[in-house]
């Protein structure tokens, strides 16, 4: 039977972490690999010889069938992405969700009993979520490791199938590199070429740190290669510098491959570009700790820095000053000229505050027209009062609003660590109370005592 011939020729496809099946000219299934079995819970006995359109009627659409038949007629490969074409065939995860897929259909010509036979090789890659992709990449790595460890037994067969396996690996989105124990590049798949801008021919047998690795990471990796791969991390991150001088952050999973005597000989690495994910994470972390209007630290970051300052003060014996500011006259300007003018006024106040204090001090927007200034490493209350006077003088300078000059006042309450309180909450509360006493009185600033 034709399917038996195909099983013998394409058995290695059972070792790859991709859903793969083969169609004949009548679009009947002639090969169904292990991954397809796992995904669909249908084994080869159930599907071999069955029409693909019978098993999956949803494929019988103009967007799919004509392109598959064109491939079977020797046409160019067809690529279907779930983002553009919905799902090629509906396969569910264990949670019942539909797997997101990238599907490639390529023509394959083989000889069976001296006659040429044209088939279609269908490869389905699960791209449902990043964690599942990582698992797939590890499966690729493990399969490559297994093949390399058995190379003495199946060396002749691997030579015949090397070109075919390389083409399959080139369809995987994961970065796959193989290095010898000196760090020289032995394998560099298409995903690596696309990301780096370098071809494998340009980098083959060169030290990977010479052109790809960011200088700050080179010494880190060279240390492990100088130690004969001892303690090489299983997981690590480093920056690649592309041919166009872009920096890409890569998350790697590494595996050491031993020679027949058990000595480390190769490093097989599979990686994922996480540059955009890390940038997004950093943006989210910044938003969580900073005021969206002024860019100043918010309450959360102020709390963290105040706790750090208290811990440092306990070691050095220095004092900490906390200034609680409330703008006088801001509400009238905001009401009369609108929120846009009010926002611009707050940004100008923030700029003036930053010019008034030291680089080691922290200015935080506490909410509305309230600000808090953290002064670590001061000697006395007088140091804090001097800063308060400078702030009051700077903030009270005229502001231009819609071609008119306006003035603001500022009420400032002061608390001192450890004289007034020993924890962030009490320091803030006492400075806030002192500020409200200033508003009711005539002083520009006041401390709790």
N, C-alpha and C positions, 0 to 999 in steps of 0.2 A: 504494500500500500504506500501511496505517496506520503502519508503522515509518518509512517515508520522511517522512511528515508530522511525526512526532515528532522525527526527526533534525533537521529544519529548525527546529523550535520550541525545542528544548532543546540546541542545539549548544554553548552556553556552558558546559554542565555538563562538557564535556571539558576545560575550563580549570581546574577546581577540584581541589584535592588530596584528594578524597574518593572512595571507591568508590561509584558511583551507577548504579542501573539502574531501569527502569520496567516495571511489569507491567500487562497488560490484565485484563479481567474473568475470563479463563480462567487467570490466573496464568502467561501466556506472556510471555516477555521481548520488549519492544519497543524498548528502548534499553539500551546497554551502554557505559559511558564508558571513557575511556582508562585510568583507574586500575584498573578492573576487568579490563581487558585485561592490564595489567602484572602484576597480582596473580595472575590465574588462568592466564595464557598462552593464553587463548581470546579470539579477536577477535569482532567483531560478526557476521561471516558464520557463525560456528559456533554462536552462541547465539540470534540473533534468531529469534523464532517458537517457540523451544524452551520446553517447560514447565519452570518453576523446580523443580518437584518431581521431574522426570525428571533434571535436572542435579545436584540436591542432594537425594537421598532423605532425608537426615537432618532436613530441615525438616518432613517429614510427621509432625508430632506435635501433640497437643492444645495445647501451649503456644505454637505458632507459627501453624498454618494457620487456626484460627478467628479469630484476631485480625487476620490479613492480609485474610481475606474480609470482616471487619467494616469495615476501612478501605475496601476496594473498594466496599462498600455505602454509603459516605458517613459512616462512623463516625469516632470520634476517632483521632488518630494513635496508633501502637503503638511502644513503645520497648523494645528488647531489649539488655540488657547481658551481656557474657560472664561477668561476675562472678556474675550471678543465674541466667542461662538457658543456661549453657555458650555455645557459639558458634552464631550464627545460621546461617552457612554456614562450612564449614571451608576456610580459605585459609591456605596455608603461607608463611612467610618464606623468604628465600634460604637460611637456615640449617636449614630443615626444621621449624622450630617453628610451632605454630598461632598465627596472629595473634589477639590479644585485641581484641575489637571492641565498639563501641557502635553499635547499628543503630536507625535511625528509619524508620518507614513512615508516610507521610502521603498523604492523598487529593489528587488533582489532577484538575481538570475542564478539558478543552479542547474546542474546536470543530474538527471535521474535516468539511469539505464540508457546512457548514451544520447538522450534527448534533452534539449534545453527547456527549462520551465521557468516562467516569470511569476514571481510572487510579490506580495506586499508585506513588509515588516512594519508592524505597528508598535510603537514604543510610547508608553504612558508614564509620565512623571507626576507624582503627587506633590503639589505645591500648596497644600492646605494651610500650613502655618510653619513658622520658623522652626519650632521644636521638632516637628516631624521631618522637616528638611534636614535638620542636623542628624536625626536618626538615620535617614537615608544615606547621608554622606558617610556616616560611620559604617554603614553596611558596605558601601563601596570600598572604604578603606579595608575593612576586614576581609572582603573577598580578594582584594589585591594582595593583602598580606598572605592569605592562604595560598594563592597561586604562586607567589614568590617563594614561600617555604617549601613548596613541592616542585620547584623548578628543575631539580636534578632528575626527578622521576618522569616529568611530563615536558621536558625541555623541547623535544622535537615538535610536539603538538602545539606548544605555546608559540614557537617560531612561525608555524603555519597560520596561527590564528591571531598573531600580534596586531596586524593591521585592522582586523575586524573589531577586536576588543578596544583598540584605541579610538576607533570611530564611535563606538557606543559610549565610551567615557567622555568623549568630546560633546555628547548631547547633554551631559549632566551640568547643572548650574554651579556645582561646587568647584572650588579651586583645588586642584590635585597636583602636588609636587612630590618628586622623589629625589632625595639628596644622598650622596655617599657620606662616609664618615668624616670627610674633609670639608663638607658643605658645598660640594660641586653639584650642579643641577643635572639630573639624569632624565627627568620627565617633567613636562610642563604642559598641561592640557589647554584646550581652546578657551575655557573660561578664564584661565590665567592670562592668555594672550589678549583676550578682549579687555580685561581689566587693566593690565599693565601697559598695553600698547607695544610690547615687545613680542617678537616671534620666538618660538623655541630655538630656531636656528641661531638667533642673535645671542642667546644666553647659554646654549648647551655647553656643558663641561666647565662653565665659569662658576666662580664662587658666588652664591646667591646674594651675599652681602655687598658685593662690588657695585651693583647697579640698582638693585631692587629695595634693599632694606634701608630704612631711615637711619642716618648716622647715630642717632641716640640709642637705637636698638642693636646696632652692629656688635658692640662690645659684649652685650648681654648674651647674644647667640654664640659668638666666637668662644666664649668661656666654656660652653657645653661641648663644642666640637673639639676644643683643645684637651678636654678631659675624656676623650674617646666615647662621647655621648652619654657619659655617666650623669645621672640625675636630670636628663633632658625632660622638661615638663611635659605632661600629657596634654595640658591645655595652656595656651598663652595667647597674648595679643601683641601685634606689632604693626608698624606703619610700613606700607609699601610706597615708594616714590615712583610714580608712573613715568612713562617716556615724555609726557607733556608736563611733568613736574607737579602733578597733583599728588596729595597725600591721601592714601586710603588706609583706613584702620581695618585690619583683618583679624578675625577670631579663628585660631588654629586648634585642631586636634592632631596630636602626633603619636606615631607608633614606631618603635625601634624594631628593625628586622635584623635577625642574627644570621650569621653564616652557618655552615654545617657543623662547625665546632662550637657554636653557641656564643661567638663573639659579635658585638654590635657591628653591623656593616652598612645599614641604610636607615634613613629617616623618611617615613611616609607621612606626609602632612595633607590634611583636607581642611579647607578654610572657607569662610564666608565673609563677604564685605559687610561690615557693620558700621560704616562711616556715618550714614544718614541716621541710623538708629541711635548712635551715640550723640550726634548733634541734637536730635530731638530730645533725648534724655536730658542733656545739659540745658536745653532751652526750658524744658518743663521744670527742672530743679531751680533754674534762675527765676522763673515766674513764681515759684512757690515761696521764694525768699526775698523778692523785691517788689516794690510798688510799681504798678504798671504805668502810672502817669509820670512820676519823677525819676524812676530808676533807682531810687534810694532803697536801702534795706527796709524790709517791713518788720512787723512785730516778731515774726518767727525768727528771722536772722538776728534781730536785736536781742532776743532772749538767749540764743546760742552764744552770741559774743559777750553778753553780760555774764553768763555762767563761766565762760573761759577766762574773762577778766578777773572774776572773783577768785577762781582757782589760782591764777597767776599772782594776784595780790597777796594771797595767803602765804605764798612762798617768798615774795620779795619784801613784804611789809609796806608796800606803797598803798596809797589810797585810790579810790575810784570816785569820780564825780558823775552824777546823773542829772542832766538838765531837761526839764519838761517844759516845752514851748507851746504857747497858744497865741495865734496871730490876733491882734486887736484891730478891728475895722475890716476884716476880710469879708464877713458876711454881707455887709452893705455893698461892697464893690461887686461881689458875686451876684447879688440880687439885682443891682442896677444895670450892670453891663453884661450879664449873662454868664453861663457856665464856661463857655470857651475862653472868655477873658479871665475868669477865675482860675481855670486850669493853667493858663500861661503865667499868671501871677504866682501860682504855687511853684511852677518850674523855675521861675526867676528867684524866688526865695530859696529854693533848694540850691541853686547855683551859688548864691551869696553865702549860704551856710557852709558849703564845701570850701569856699575860699577863706573862711574865717578860722577853721580848726586845723589841727595837725592831720597828717596822712594816717597816723595810727588811731585817730579818733573815729567814731562811728556816728553818722547822722541817719536816723530812721524816721520815715513818715509813719506816725502812729494812727492816723486817721483824720479825715477832714482837713482842718487847718492846724492840726497838732503835730509837733515834731519832738523827737527825743534825741539828745546828744549824749553819747557815752564817752567819758574822758578817763581812760586808764592811766595808771602810773603818774598820779599827781601827788603833791606833797601836803596840801592843806586845802581847806575850804576857800581860802583866798585865791588859789589858782583857779578854782571853778567859777568864782565870782568874776574874776578878770575875763575869763572866756565869755561869761554871760553878758558882761558889759560890751565886749567887742561885737557879739552877736546882735545885741540890742541896737548898737550904733549902726551896724551895717544894714540890718533889716529895716531900720527907720528911714533910710535914704529914699528919696522920691522914686516912684515908679511911673512909667509912661503907659497909660491905658487909653486906647482910642484917641491919641493925640492930646490927652489931658494928663497932668501930673497928679498923682495921689500918694498919700503916705499911709504906712501901716505902723502900728505899734506891736509890741510883743511882750507877753507876760511870761516870766520864767521862774519855775520852781526848782529848787536844788535839793538833792539828797546826797549824802556822802557814805561810802563804805570804808571802814566798818563802823564809823561813828554813829550813824543813824539806823542802820539795819544790816543784816547779814545774808539776805537772800534777795534774788531779783524781784520777786513779787512785792516785798515790803519796800524796797528801794523805789520802785515805780510808783507805788501807792503814795508814799510820803512826798515824792517830788510832785506828783499830781495835786495833792492837797495843798502843798506850798504854792503851786502855781495859781490855784483858785483864791488863795489868800491875797496874792499879789493883785489879781484882777479886782478884788474888793477894796484894796488899799491903794497906796500911791507909789510903793517901791517898784522898781523894775525887776527885781529878783529877790527871792527869799529862800531860806533853807528851813527844815522842820523845827529846829530849835528856837 
